[in-house]
């Protein structure tokens, strides 16, 4: 690959910040933009985010928010719904759903020894074989070695703290005020929808580019 690989963290409907970040990065046809999932929900306009993603021919990975809405759309089971999900349903067009349906769980760049994913991986099992419920949702690892949310198991170790690679993992999903860079991973969900930043990680130069959120959109 001759161009750059540009990973962008959780956008969550923040189309203005996404647009500004793309303008700053100015991707060329040789570049590959990889969106790390959770393009939708919480922020102002999920449809506009997906429209921008299509325009720049981005590869978007499946996040837990996309997975949940797909499950509801396929089954009609409202157990999958959370607050404001129906607002997103009202925004999304048929082409948006086509885009979401095609989202893969991971994207690998073997030449850089890097894998991109929304949530992360359990250390141990081959990363390629881990299911959607793990790789879109994992934040910490409980005492039984199972994936869990930070809020459900306070004090449990972060999966990334236990991940010793290879490969190097670029992920989102766990919002933090700062980029979380370790030897074998980097977390770039810097909480744009919560008033933080939208972060891009540019390879091979290993450079970070950020746009400050215009406001806090979700609490």
N, C-alpha and C positions, 0 to 999 in steps of 0.2 A: 504493500500500500504506500503510495507516494504522498498522500495528503495527511491531514491531521485527524486524529480521533478526538471528538469533543463530547465528553460526557456532561450531562446537565442533571442536577438533582431535582427533587420533587417540586413540581410547578403548582399543582393544586389550583388550577383555574386562574392563576395570576398572569394573564395574557400580556399586560403592559410590560411587566418586568421581563417576561420571556422575549418579547419583541425587542426590548432595549438590549438584552444580552446578546441576542442574535445579531443585532446591528453592530455591536461592539466586536463580536467575534468574526463577523463577515465571512461565513463559511463559503468555500468555493466548491465547484463540482467534484474536486478531488478529495474533499474532506468528508468525513462520516460523522454525523451528529447522532449520538446515542442518548435517548431520554430514559432516565432510570425509574420510570413508573410513577404512579400517582399524578398523572397529568390533570386529573379531574377532581371535583368536589371541593367544598370549603371556600374557594376563592370566587372572584367575580364572574368568570365566563369560561366554563369548560369547553364549550364549542369553539370559541376563538383560539384556545390553546391547541386543540387538535387540528384546526384549520392551518395554523402556523406550522405545526409539526409536518403536516402534509406538504405545505409549500416548500419547506426546506428539505424535504425527502428524508426526514429523520427516521431512524429505527427506534421505536418506542417499546420498552420492555413492560411486561405485565406487573402492575402493582396490586397491592391488596384492595385498593379502592376500585380499580377496574374489574378485578376478579369478583368482588362482591356484587357489583352492579350487573355483571354478566350473569351471575348465578340467579339473581332475581329476575332478570329479563327472560332467562331460559325456563325458569320453574314457576314464576309468579309467587314464590314463597316469601312473604314479607318479613320473615325472620332475618333475611339478609339485609334488610333496609336499616339505615341509621338516619338520624336527624339530618334533614336537608338533602338527602339522596334524591328525593323526587324533584327537587329544584333542578338538579343536574339532568334527570330524565327529560324534563321539559325543554332543556337547552339543546340536547344532542340530536343531530340529524342522522338519517340512514347512513350517510357516508362516514359519519363519526363512529357509528357502531361497527361498520365494516373494518375500520382502522383498528378499533379496540379488539375485535375478534381475532385479528392477525398477530397480536402482540406475543412474542416469544418470552419465555421465562428468563433466558440468559443470552448473552452475546459474548463470544470469545474472540480474542485477538492473539492467536498463538505466537505470532512473530514478536509480540511485546510481553508474552507470558502474563496477560491480563484477562480477567473475566469481569463482565459487568452484570449486575443483578440488582433487583429492587431492595430486598431486605437483607439477604446474606445466606450463609450456609452453616450447617452443623459441621464442626471439625470431625474428621473421621471418615464418614461415608463419602464415596465419590461425589463430587459436587454435581456432575452431569446427571446423576440419578435421583437427586433430591426433589421431592414433589412440590407442587405449587404452594400448598399450605405452609411448607417450611420456608421456601426461598422468598416468598412475598411477605412473610409476617415476622420472621425471627428477629428478635432484638437481644434477648438474653438467653442463657441456658440454665434450666432449673437443676435441682439436686439429682433428679433422675436422668439428666442428660438430654432432656427434651426442650424444644424451642418454646419460648414464652415472651410475653410483652414485659417491658420494664415495669409498668404500673402493677402488674399482677404478681411479680416476684421481686420486691424491692431488695436491693443488695446482691442479686444474682449477677454472675459475671457476664459481661457483654460477649457475644459470640466472637466479635473481632479481636478481643483480648486473648482468646484461646486459639485463634486461627494462625497457624504457623507456616501456611503456604507450602510450595507454590500451588496455584497461581496467586498473583496479586489480585485483590478484589476491589473493585470500585462499586460503591453501593449508596443507596439513599435510605428512605424509610424511617430512620431514627433521627428526629429533629434535634439539633443542637445549636447553640449560639455560635460555635466555631467549627471549622473543618476538623475532622477527627482522623489524623494521619498517623498510621503505625507502619512498621516495617513491611507488613504483608497486606495492608488494606488502607483504604481511605473512604471515610463517610462524608458525603457532600450534601446531605439534607441540612441546610442551614436555615430552615424554618421561615422561608419567604412569606408564606400565608399567615404566619404569626407575627409578622412585622420585622423579620430578620433579613436575610439576603437570599437571592437566587445565585447558586454557585455552579460554575463550569470548571471541569478539570480537563486540560488540553494535553494530549499525548502526541508525539513522543517527548515534547519538551517539559512535561510535568509542571505545567503552569496553571495557576488558578485565576479565574476571572469572576468577579462578583458584581451584582446589581443590588442596591439597597431597595427593600420593599417600599412602595409609596405610602403604605399604611399597614396597620394590623387588620386583616380581613376576617379573622376567625379567632375565637377564644376558647 
